[in-house]
Amino acid sequence: MNPDLTAPAFGAFVDPRRFLSRHQLRPKDSFGQCFLIAPPVAEAIVAAVDPRPDERLVEIGTGTGTLAAMLAPRAKSVLAIERDRDLVRGLEADGLAPGVTLLEADAAAFDYRAFAAEAPSSIVGNLPYQITGKLLRAFLAPPVRWRVAVVMIQQEVANRLLASPEGDDWGALSIFVQAACTVKKVCNASPGCFHPAPRVHSTVVALHPRVVPLAEETPVFQQMVHALFAARRKTLRNGLSSVVGRDGALAVCEAAGIDPGLRPEVLPIEALNRLSLAIEAYRRR
């Protein structure tokens, strides 16, 4: 029998192209499928997750099950989410690694808070580029209870998650993610690390929830950040006027101890949090 057509042993990296060949499948553009074929990158992801024996993992978009099989021996269990029915059928036909449960579902609609509330947990996944933001918002919805999320994302998005105030990439996404988590780069992945090769470069990042968030993501905080960074080159006085009016903007800046002539892109999250609290106090007057 052709060794490329045999079902794999569990625990080590297995090239996803073997699975696709065995089940006569092709990557689907409609699902944004690009399968990781670089063992060093897969091993870096496993090392960054560093699964615990008492921990349940949830994998976003398990694909051909490669990462799930690598992670399962080191964790209590792995919940592998996949929405492609053809891949699900192939995984079921091959048999899952011990400790892996397969869930056919849309990962963007999964309740990560409920999953993390039941037992120690972590998140891993290669996030489809077209719904990266939606998935990030799904598993970062407060309160964040999982230990670590190690995800592959488009390099441009990773730059935003890793950005600092005054940098060109600093913006709403940077703020919402960094308010809840510390962000660390794990490694880069060139297009050649995938089948088929995407047109963009990718980066793996590790998100660790903060014990105490830098800001509470209230509706007021969300409204304020979106308003400010929709016009990031404007001063705070002008940017906040759409939220509390021009007089209110000056009063809010004074209460927060922040110069209204500054631009929002220079402010750290702690300062934005003070502005948000000042807006809430101003509205209660």
DATA-V337607 format. One record per backbone hydrogen bond with DSSP energy under -1.0 kcal/mol. NH is the residue of the N-H (numbers start at 0). CO is the residue of the C=O. If there is no record, write none. Layout:
nh=NH co=CO
nh=NH co=CO
This chain:
nh=4 co=1
nh=5 co=2
nh=17 co=14
nh=19 co=15
nh=20 co=16
nh=21 co=17
nh=22 co=18
nh=24 co=19
nh=31 co=28
nh=32 co=27
nh=34 co=194
nh=36 co=192
nh=41 co=37
nh=42 co=38
nh=43 co=39
nh=44 co=40
nh=45 co=41
nh=46 co=42
nh=47 co=43
nh=48 co=44
nh=49 co=45
nh=54 co=51
nh=55 co=119
nh=56 co=76
nh=57 co=121
nh=58 co=78
nh=59 co=123
nh=61 co=80
nh=64 co=61
nh=68 co=64
nh=69 co=65
nh=70 co=66
nh=71 co=67
nh=73 co=70
nh=74 co=71
nh=75 co=54
nh=76 co=54
nh=77 co=98
nh=78 co=56
nh=79 co=100
nh=80 co=58
nh=81 co=102
nh=87 co=83
nh=88 co=84
nh=89 co=85
nh=90 co=86
nh=91 co=87
nh=92 co=88
nh=93 co=89
nh=94 co=90
nh=99 co=96
nh=100 co=77
nh=102 co=79
nh=108 co=105
nh=111 co=109
nh=114 co=110
nh=115 co=111
nh=116 co=112
nh=121 co=55
nh=122 co=147
nh=123 co=57
nh=124 co=149
nh=126 co=151
nh=130 co=127
nh=131 co=128
nh=134 co=130
nh=135 co=131
nh=136 co=132
nh=137 co=133
nh=138 co=134
nh=139 co=135
nh=146 co=120
nh=148 co=206
nh=149 co=122
nh=150 co=204
nh=151 co=124
nh=152 co=202
nh=154 co=200
nh=157 co=153
nh=158 co=154
nh=159 co=155
nh=160 co=156
nh=161 co=157
nh=165 co=264
nh=166 co=163
nh=169 co=166
nh=174 co=170
nh=175 co=171
nh=176 co=172
nh=177 co=173
nh=178 co=174
nh=180 co=176
nh=181 co=207
nh=183 co=205
nh=185 co=203
nh=186 co=203
nh=188 co=201
nh=192 co=189
nh=193 co=190
nh=194 co=34
nh=201 co=188
nh=202 co=152
nh=203 co=186
nh=204 co=150
nh=205 co=183
nh=206 co=148
nh=207 co=181
nh=209 co=179
nh=213 co=178
nh=217 co=215
nh=221 co=217
nh=222 co=218
nh=223 co=219
nh=224 co=220
nh=225 co=221
nh=226 co=222
nh=227 co=223
nh=228 co=224
nh=233 co=230
nh=235 co=261
nh=236 co=259
nh=238 co=234
nh=239 co=235
nh=242 co=239
nh=243 co=239
nh=244 co=240
nh=248 co=244
nh=249 co=245
nh=250 co=246
nh=251 co=247
nh=252 co=248
nh=253 co=249
nh=254 co=250
nh=255 co=251
nh=257 co=252
nh=261 co=258
nh=265 co=262
nh=266 co=263
nh=271 co=267
nh=272 co=268
nh=273 co=269
nh=274 co=270
nh=275 co=271
nh=276 co=272
nh=277 co=273
nh=278 co=274
nh=279 co=275
nh=280 co=276
nh=281 co=277
nh=282 co=278
nh=283 co=279
nh=284 co=281
